[in-house]
Amino acid sequence: MHDVIIIGAGFSGLEAARQLSARHDVLVLEARSRAGGRVLTHRFANGDETDLGGQWVGPGQDRLYGLIAEMGFAAWPLFNEGEHVVRSGERLKRYKGTIPALALPVLLDLNNALSRFEKMAAELDPAAPWSHPKAETWDRMTVADFLRRNAVTHGAREMFTIGIGAVFCAEPHELSLLHALFYARSGGSLDALLSVTGGAQQDRVHGGMGGLASALAASLGDCVRYGEPVQEIGWDRDGVSVTTSRQSWRAKRVVLALPPSQALGIRFDPALPSNRDALWRRMPAGACIKCVAQYDRPFWRERGLSGQAVGGDLAVRVTFDNTEKGKDAGLLLGFIEGEEARRWSQVSPETRRDAVLDAFAGFFGPEARSPIDYADKDWTSDPWTRGCYASILGPGVWTTLGKGLRDPIGPIHVAGTETATYGFGYIEGALEAGARAADEVAKALGR
C-alpha cells in the first residue's frame, strides 16, 4: 500500500509529489503520455520550440520563480519594445502601455469601468470571496451586467470584453461578477493580469514550461506513471483504492490534481457528496485555442512594433511577440478565446490556420500570411482537459457551493489551480494548491 496516490502530473500534482516524496511513499498517475497537464512545448521543423500551453511568469509568482531556479532553468522577459497596435474596423492605431489608443470619450469610459472593477476586486478576501458583504449581490450579476451599468460607450464595452476574453477565455455573460473580481484579486489586480512588464506576461522560461514540467517529473524518479487514466476511486476505513485502465492500486490518501470537469469523469464509491458534485458540474473550463506562426525573422520589429495587438473582428483579437531569445526566427502568438474558440474548434485545421494568418495580416500586414511554419493547440478538444486556461464560475456558484471548494472528501484531498487562493488559473496557483494538499496529507498521515 502506498502512503499517497496523486492523480494528475500537471504542476499541481507534481508539486504535491515533490513536497511529500522525501518522507512518504508516493505514486503519481497521469492519463497522458507526458507531464505538464495544461502546459505543452511544441518543436517546429527547424528545431525551435514554443509553448502551446501555459508559458508566462510574472511578479508575485514567487513559487514558480523558485521552482525555475531550483530546477536549473532561467527566466527572461517577453519582448515588449516598440509600439502596440489596436484595430477598430479596418483602422489601425499605434499606442504604448496597457490601455489602447482610443477616442477620448471611450478612453475615459473604459478607465472608469476598469477603476470601478479594480476597487471592488481589492475589497475581496481571495481565500473566502463569499464572505464579502456584497458577495451575494455580485454573485447574482454577470460581468455583462457590470458592463451595462458601468460603461456607456460601445468602444469601452468592446475593449473590456476583449480583456475579459484574454484573461478568462470566456464571454462576459458567462461569468459571475464575483468570480471575475475574485480572479483578479487572486492575481493581484486585473491590470496585473493584462500587463507585460510588471504583470503576469512579464517573463518566459528557457526550455519552455513543458521542459520545466518534464524536469520536475524526472526529479521524482520512477514514481510517475504515464498512460494511466483513473477510472474509479473507492474508499473505506482501511484506505483508498484507485483503479486505472490497467490495474488497481491501494493507498492511505489520495490527491486529486485535476480540473474539476475532469474529476467528474471518475466514478467514486461512495458517491461524491451532492454539493461537491454540483460544484464541479458548475465549473466548466474556458475555451481557448493558442496559435503560433513562425517567420524567417520578426519582421514587425523592423517597423517599430512590439508584436502586441488587440481588437478587430477577426479570429484572433490578442497577439504577442513570442520569439525565442537567441533565435533568428520570429514567432507571432495569437489567442482565439471564448465563443470564437468554440466556433473555430469546429472547422478543419487548415481553415483555422488561414483565419489566424488573416488576423495576423490584419494587424501586421500581408507578410504575416507567409510563415515558414505554424502550430496551434485547440485545448477545447484535448480529451484530458477540454478547455483552458481554467474553470469559470457562473452566477450563484461561489456563494451557494464555493465554500467547500478546497475541503477534503474523506481521505481524498483536492489540488489543482482551481483550488488556489493566489494565482487561480495560473501555474503559480497550481503550485500553491499542490503544496497545500501535500501539507494536508502529511498532517493526516501523522509524519
C-alpha positions in Angstrom: 0.0 0.0 0.0 1.3 3.5 -0.9 1.1 6.4 1.5 -0.5 8.6 -1.1 -1.5 8.4 -4.8 -1.6 11.6 -6.7 -3.8 11.8 -9.7 -2.5 14.1 -12.4 1.1 15.1 -13.3 0.5 18.7 -14.0 2.3 21.3 -11.9 -0.1 20.9 -9.0 0.2 17.1 -8.8 4.0 17.2 -9.3 4.4 19.9 -6.6 2.4 17.8 -4.2 4.6 14.8 -5.0 7.7 16.9 -4.6 6.6 18.0 -1.1 5.7 14.5 0.0 8.2 12.2 -1.7 11.1 12.7 0.8 9.2 11.2 3.7 6.3 9.2 2.1 5.8 6.5 -0.5 4.2 8.4 -3.4 2.7 7.3 -6.6 1.7 9.7 -9.4 -0.8 8.5 -12.0 -1.1 10.5 -15.3 -3.5 9.8 -18.1 -1.3 11.5 -20.7 2.0 10.2 -22.1 3.8 13.3 -20.7 3.9 15.5 -17.7 2.7 19.1 -17.6 -1.1 19.0 -18.0 -2.1 22.3 -19.4 1.5 23.2 -20.5 2.8 21.8 -23.8 6.1 22.6 -25.6 6.0 22.2 -29.4 9.0 21.7 -31.7 9.0 23.3 -35.1 10.6 21.6 -38.2 13.7 23.7 -37.7 14.2 22.6 -34.1 13.0 25.8 -32.4 10.4 25.4 -29.7 7.4 27.2 -28.4 4.9 26.8 -25.6 1.4 26.0 -26.8 0.0 25.9 -23.2 0.8 28.0 -20.1 4.1 29.9 -20.5 4.4 33.1 -18.5 5.6 34.0 -15.1 5.4 37.5 -13.5 6.0 39.5 -10.3 4.4 37.9 -7.2 4.6 34.4 -8.6 7.4 33.5 -6.1 6.7 29.8 -6.0 7.1 29.5 -9.8 10.3 31.6 -9.9 11.7 29.5 -7.1 10.9 26.3 -8.9 12.5 27.6 -12.1 15.7 28.4 -10.2 15.7 25.1 -8.3 15.3 23.0 -11.5 18.3 24.9 -13.1 16.1 26.8 -15.6 16.2 30.6 -16.2 13.5 33.2 -17.0 13.8 36.0 -19.5 11.4 38.9 -20.4 8.8 38.7 -23.2 9.7 41.2 -25.9 8.0 44.4 -25.0 9.7 47.1 -27.1 8.2 49.4 -29.6 4.6 50.3 -30.2 1.5 48.1 -29.9 -1.4 48.1 -32.4 -5.1 48.5 -31.8 -7.5 47.6 -34.7 -11.0 49.1 -35.0 -12.8 48.0 -38.2 -10.1 48.5 -40.9 -8.3 51.2 -38.9 -5.0 50.6 -37.1 -3.6 52.9 -34.4 -0.3 52.6 -32.6 0.0 53.1 -28.8 2.1 52.3 -25.8 1.2 50.9 -22.4 -1.6 48.5 -21.4 -4.6 50.6 -22.5 -5.1 51.0 -26.3 -5.2 54.4 -28.0 -9.0 55.2 -28.2 -11.1 58.2 -28.7 -11.1 60.4 -25.5 -14.8 59.7 -24.5 -14.2 55.9 -25.0 -10.9 56.1 -23.1 -12.5 57.9 -20.2 -15.4 55.5 -20.1 -13.1 52.5 -20.2 -10.9 53.9 -17.4 -14.0 54.5 -15.3 -15.2 50.9 -15.7 -11.7 49.5 -15.0 -11.2 51.7 -11.9 -14.6 50.6 -10.6 -13.8 46.9 -11.2 -10.4 47.2 -9.6 -11.8 48.9 -6.5 -14.4 46.2 -6.0 -11.8 43.4 -6.5 -9.4 44.9 -4.0 -12.1 44.6 -1.3 -12.3 40.7 -1.5 -10.6 38.1 0.6 -9.3 35.7 -2.0 -9.4 32.8 0.5 -13.1 33.5 1.1 -14.7 35.6 -1.6 -18.2 34.6 -0.4 -17.5 36.5 2.9 -17.8 40.0 1.4 -21.0 41.9 2.5 -22.0 42.3 -1.2 -20.9 38.8 -2.3 -24.4 37.5 -2.9 -25.3 40.6 -4.9 -22.2 40.4 -7.0 -22.6 36.7 -7.5 -26.1 37.1 -8.9 -24.6 39.5 -11.5 -22.6 38.7 -14.6 -19.7 40.7 -15.9 -22.1 41.7 -18.8 -24.4 43.2 -16.1 -21.5 45.1 -14.7 -20.6 46.5 -18.1 -24.1 47.6 -18.8 -24.1 49.6 -15.6 -20.6 51.0 -15.7 -19.7 51.5 -19.4 -21.7 53.8 -21.7 -19.8 53.7 -25.0 -19.7 50.7 -27.4 -15.9 51.1 -27.7 -15.3 50.8 -23.9 -17.6 47.7 -23.7 -15.8 46.1 -26.7 -12.3 46.6 -25.2 -13.4 45.5 -21.8 -14.9 42.4 -23.4 -11.6 41.6 -25.2 -9.8 41.9 -21.9 -12.2 39.5 -20.2 -11.7 37.1 -23.1 -7.9 37.3 -22.8 -8.0 36.6 -19.0 -10.9 34.1 -18.7 -11.3 32.6 -22.2 -15.0 33.2 -21.7 -17.7 35.8 -22.6 -18.9 38.4 -20.0 -22.4 36.9 -19.8 -20.9 33.5 -18.8 -19.0 34.8 -15.8 -20.3 35.7 -12.3 -19.1 39.2 -11.4 -18.0 37.8 -8.1 -15.8 35.2 -9.8 -14.2 37.8 -12.1 -13.5 40.0 -9.1 -12.0 37.1 -7.1 -9.9 36.0 -10.1 -8.5 39.5 -10.5 -7.8 39.8 -6.7 -6.2 36.3 -6.7 -3.8 37.5 -9.4 -3.1 40.9 -7.8 -5.3 43.0 -10.0 -6.9 43.0 -13.4 -4.3 45.4 -14.6 -1.5 42.9 -13.5 -3.2 40.1 -15.3 -3.3 42.1 -18.5 0.1 43.7 -18.4 3.5 42.5 -19.7 6.3 44.4 -17.8 5.4 44.2 -14.2 2.5 41.9 -15.0 1.5 38.3 -15.5 3.0 38.2 -19.0 6.4 39.6 -18.0 8.8 36.6 -18.3 9.3 33.4 -20.3 11.3 30.3 -19.4 14.3 29.0 -21.3 13.5 25.4 -22.3 9.7 26.1 -22.1 7.2 25.4 -19.3 6.8 21.9 -20.9 10.5 21.4 -20.3 10.3 22.6 -16.7 7.4 20.2 -16.1 9.4 17.3 -17.6 12.4 18.1 -15.4 10.3 18.3 -12.3 8.7 14.9 -13.1 12.1 13.4 -13.8 13.4 14.6 -10.4 10.8 12.4 -8.8 12.3 9.2 -10.2 10.1 6.3 -11.3 7.1 7.2 -9.1 5.3 8.9 -12.0 3.4 6.5 -14.3 2.1 7.7 -17.6 -0.8 6.3 -19.7 -2.8 5.5 -16.5 -6.2 7.3 -16.7 -8.0 6.8 -13.5 -11.5 5.3 -13.8 -12.6 4.7 -10.3 -11.8 5.7 -6.7 -13.2 3.8 -3.8 -12.5 4.4 -0.1 -13.3 3.0 3.3 -11.8 2.9 6.8 -8.8 0.9 5.6 -7.8 3.3 2.8 -8.4 4.2 -0.8 -8.4 2.0 -3.9 -7.6 3.6 -7.3 -8.4 1.8 -10.5 -6.9 2.8 -13.8 -7.4 1.4 -17.3 -4.5 -1.0 -16.5 -4.6 -2.0 -12.8 -5.7 -1.2 -9.3 -3.7 0.5 -6.5 -4.1 1.0 -2.8 -3.1 4.0 -0.7 -3.8 5.6 2.6 -4.6 9.0 1.0 -5.3 10.4 -2.5 -4.7 13.8 -4.0 -6.9 14.8 -7.0 -4.8 17.2 -9.0 -7.2 17.6 -11.9 -9.5 20.2 -13.4 -13.0 19.8 -11.7 -14.6 18.9 -15.1 -12.1 16.0 -15.5 -12.5 14.8 -12.0 -16.2 14.2 -12.8 -15.1 11.6 -15.3 -14.0 9.3 -12.4 -16.5 7.0 -10.7 -16.5 7.5 -6.9 -17.6 4.9 -4.3 -19.1 6.0 -2.1 -20.5 8.7 -4.5 -19.3 12.3 -4.2 -21.2 14.4 -1.7 -24.0 16.1 -3.6 -22.7 19.6 -3.0 -19.3 18.7 -4.4 -20.8 17.1 -7.4 -23.0 20.1 -8.0 -20.0 22.5 -7.6 -17.8 20.6 -10.1 -20.6 20.4 -12.6 -20.8 24.2 -12.4 -17.1 24.7 -13.1 -16.6 24.2 -16.8 -13.3 25.1 -18.5 -12.8 28.2 -20.5 -12.4 27.9 -24.3 -9.1 28.6 -25.8 -7.0 27.9 -29.0 -3.4 29.0 -28.8 -1.8 29.7 -32.2 1.8 30.4 -33.1 3.2 31.3 -36.6 6.9 31.1 -37.3 8.6 33.5 -39.7 12.2 33.7 -41.0 12.6 36.8 -38.8 10.4 39.0 -36.5 9.6 41.4 -39.4 7.3 43.6 -37.3 10.2 44.8 -35.2 11.7 46.4 -38.3 8.6 48.7 -38.3 9.0 49.6 -34.6 6.2 47.3 -33.5 6.2 45.1 -30.4 4.1 42.3 -31.9 1.3 43.1 -29.4 -2.0 43.8 -30.9 -5.6 44.0 -29.7 -9.1 44.5 -31.2 -10.7 43.8 -34.5 -13.4 41.4 -35.5 -11.2 38.6 -36.9 -10.5 35.2 -35.4 -7.6 36.4 -33.2 -8.0 39.6 -31.1 -4.9 39.5 -28.9 -1.3 38.9 -30.1 2.2 38.8 -28.7 5.8 38.6 -30.0 6.7 35.0 -28.8 10.1 35.0 -30.4 12.6 32.8 -28.6 15.6 34.6 -27.1 18.7 33.9 -29.2 16.8 32.6 -32.2 16.7 34.1 -35.7 13.1 33.0 -36.5 10.3 35.3 -35.3 7.1 34.0 -33.6 3.7 35.6 -33.5 1.4 34.3 -30.9 -2.4 34.7 -31.0 -5.3 33.5 -28.9 -8.8 32.5 -30.0 -11.0 32.6 -27.0 -14.5 32.2 -25.7 -17.3 31.8 -28.2 -14.8 32.3 -31.1 -12.8 29.4 -29.8 -15.8 27.2 -29.7 -16.7 28.2 -33.3 -13.2 27.8 -34.8 -12.8 24.5 -33.0 -15.4 23.0 -35.4 -13.5 23.8 -38.6 -10.6 22.0 -40.3 -7.1 22.8 -39.0 -6.3 24.2 -42.5 -9.3 26.6 -42.4 -8.4 27.7 -38.9 -4.8 28.3 -39.9 -5.8 30.5 -42.8 -8.1 32.5 -40.5 -5.4 33.0 -37.9 -2.9 34.2 -40.6 -5.6 36.6 -42.0 -5.9 38.0 -38.5 -2.1 38.4 -38.1 -2.1 40.1 -41.5 -4.9 42.4 -40.4 -2.6 43.6 -37.6 0.9 43.4 -39.2 0.5 43.4 -42.9 0.4 40.9 -45.8 3.9 39.4 -44.9 2.2 37.7 -41.9 0.3 35.4 -44.3 3.6 33.6 -45.3 5.1 31.9 -42.2 7.7 29.2 -42.5 5.8 27.0 -40.0 2.7 27.1 -37.9 1.2 25.3 -34.9 -1.8 25.6 -32.8 -3.4 23.8 -29.8 -7.2 23.5 -29.5 -7.5 23.0 -25.8 -11.2 22.5 -26.0 -10.6 19.3 -27.9 -8.0 17.9 -25.6 -9.6 14.8 -24.1 -7.8 15.3 -20.7 -8.5 19.0 -20.4 -11.5 20.1 -22.5 -10.5 23.7 -22.2 -8.2 26.4 -20.8 -7.0 28.3 -19.0 -9.0 27.3 -16.0 -12.6 26.7 -14.8 -15.1 29.5 -15.0 -17.9 30.0 -12.4 -21.2 31.4 -13.4 -23.7 33.3 -11.3 -24.5 31.9 -7.9 -21.8 29.3 -7.7 -19.4 30.9 -5.3 -22.0 31.9 -2.7 -24.0 28.7 -2.8 -21.4 26.0 -3.3 -17.9 27.6 -3.3 -17.2 27.3 0.4 -16.4 23.6 0.1 -14.1 24.0 -2.9 -10.9 23.1 -1.1 -12.3 20.7 1.6 -11.1 17.0 1.5 -13.6 14.3 0.8 -12.8 11.7 3.4 -9.2 10.6 2.6 -9.3 12.3 -0.8 -7.7 15.7 -1.0 -8.1 18.3 -3.8 -5.4 20.3 -5.6 -5.2 22.0 -9.0 -5.1 25.7 -9.8 -8.8 25.9 -9.4 -8.4 25.5 -5.7 -5.8 28.2 -5.3 -6.2 31.4 -3.3 -3.4 33.2 -5.0 -2.9 32.7 -8.8 -6.1 30.9 -9.5 -5.9 29.8 -13.2 -2.1 30.1 -13.3 0.9 27.8 -12.7 1.6 29.7 -9.5 -1.9 28.8 -8.3 -1.3 25.1 -9.2 1.9 25.1 -7.1 0.2 26.7 -4.2 -2.6 24.2 -4.3 -0.3 21.3 -4.6 1.7 22.4 -1.6 -1.5 22.9 0.5 -2.8 19.4 -0.4 0.6 17.9 0.4 0.5 19.6 3.8 -3.0 18.2 4.5 -1.8 14.7 3.6 1.3 15.0 5.7 -0.7 16.0 8.7 -3.3 13.2 8.1 -0.5 10.6 7.9 1.0 11.9 11.2 4.5 12.2 10.0 
